Amino acid sequence: MPELPEVETVRRVLKTWLIGKRIIKCFPIYPNIIASMTPEEFALRIEGQEIKDIGRKGKYLLIYLENDVIISHLRMEGKYHLGYFGLRKENDEANHYFAPNVIDKKNKHVHLVFLLDDNRVLMYDDVRKFGRMNLVKKEELFLVPPLNKLGIEANSDDYSASYLFERLQKLKVTIKQALLNQELISGLGNIYVDEVLFLSKIKPTKEANKISLKKCQVILDNAKIVLNKAIELGGSTIRSYHFANGVDGKFQNELYVYGRANQECKFCGSKINKIKVGGRGTHYCPSCQK
Ligand SMILES: [Zn+2]
């Protein structure tokens, strides 16, 4: 599942592909990918607009057009491919536009196609079909769903410890659940919350309102370290993005607890525990984290 660092890697790739290109036509093949309007409306509104910039807010990709912004949430498996315009088969009546450089059997997972003015196509492919796209007017980007309630990003300098402390005081959930709440703090998913709590020496099941102001600062410092390092390492394997497995960073080698159940803690040698917290698989070191 792509989290903030992986989405940031995608953003950087899309930026090199798309800036200055005009969308000539949009083919919504799987209509449910489009949220909050009909696929026809979506297509009509974006056709003819030039792609001005690619941004990101939390785990959302923002494709800035002249008048509107496409907000793309990849969820579990969403990914983008760039290819060349062509018909799948001579007698194929459906709008299966594809790229010869993409494995053909993958084409059944292509759910949305943007034909660009340089005769290339941007294909959105999503095996699990959980990804969603919204289209909003530029000036309303942060005023309407889904971005209007999104919290400050975890690695932003704008996030203060006192604000986090104040918000945590009002919560009756574990610190793990609190940090996963994107309205409270955006950009931390299951992997990175486990890592941040490990580095902060906080047990994931600790109640959120028992975290001190000092520890809030430690959490934010570690969120910055973990996310920025992950972005750096995701960015180093940009070229692998073209392959079927999508974004494939190198940060997995740096993980202390996530995915390391029953392995030795890199700090103290104890066995890493795996439990469920709020329904999510959660990893921690019983000796290092209190
Ligand atoms: Zn340990």
Residues whose N, C-alpha, C, O or C-beta is under 5 A from the ligand:
A	BS01	ZN	C265 F267 C268 G269 S270 C285 S287 C288
